[in-house]
């Protein structure tokens, strides 16, 4: 059997409620969370699919994971593969709240010849009709599948394989929550085989220019969202906190309230990089002569949270607007 490494970071998949199988909402307050090896022991049938090597990281809700933890998880992926160079792939168990962000970060930064599949669950492992076991099993199958190589980091839930760049959580509680709105999934984990249907064209790991080896922190980038009547006061707070970049989730297809434009123009004049995304969750941001004149960069069709990650990484390479625009066009 293929060898697959399983790194557990916590989240709903790891949860066991003390109340019982009908608790599928309040388990974080009424239960305990399993480490990677305990998750595999709880779902022992996944060992029939691969030689699974569990690796502990930290057992936390994904709301507690951010850039510092992304760097740690990235380093753990590399060190784990170095210890098991015969592994066919890596699965990262993760809470669904920020799963798409960790996955996109890994999809831009890892330097491994094997796939990384990020997996979560909508219901705890103790819950009635939990999806944790099936998602874990399918993630292991995908990580071991040769077709998963060269696709960057992947996200697996609800039998669907999505590209980390495209996917986002779209529902608070439904099983089909992770969707790639513009282009759809890459493939499906069916009972008889892993079925692939398309490949991403944008650059993905390991063929990326972002090398974070030895880096302890990432540049601060903040996100603001447009709303009717916004005066852009958040911009001043972000600048005072030391933001090197600001992403705005503007009105579709990438417009802003007048007060936001003025505030972001001041930030740009002070050297802060400004990237314009859309709060709509789907579709490209349209370029305009006014935004170009102000030095704002368009995020293409990246959601604000994904644009933030790419801007953070871009700022590790350059502060030149033209180069950052090139990075957004290629990734």
Secondary structure, DSSP 8 states (H G I E B T S, - for coil): --EEEEEEEESGGGEEESS-TT-SSSTTTSEEE--HHHHHHHTGGGGGTSEEEEEEEEEE-GGG--HHHHHHHHHHHHHHHHHTTT--EEEEE--SSSHHHHHHHHHHH---SSEEEEE--SS-TTSTT-SHHHHHHHHHHHHH-GGGTTS-EEEEETTEEEETTT-EE--SS-TT-EE-TTT--SEEE-SS-EEE-----S--TTSSS---TT------EEEEE--TT---HHHHHHHHTT-SEEEEEEBTTTB--HHHHHHHHHHHHTT-EEEEEETTSSS-----HHHHHHT-EE-TT--HHHHHHHHHHHTTT---HHHHHHHHHH-
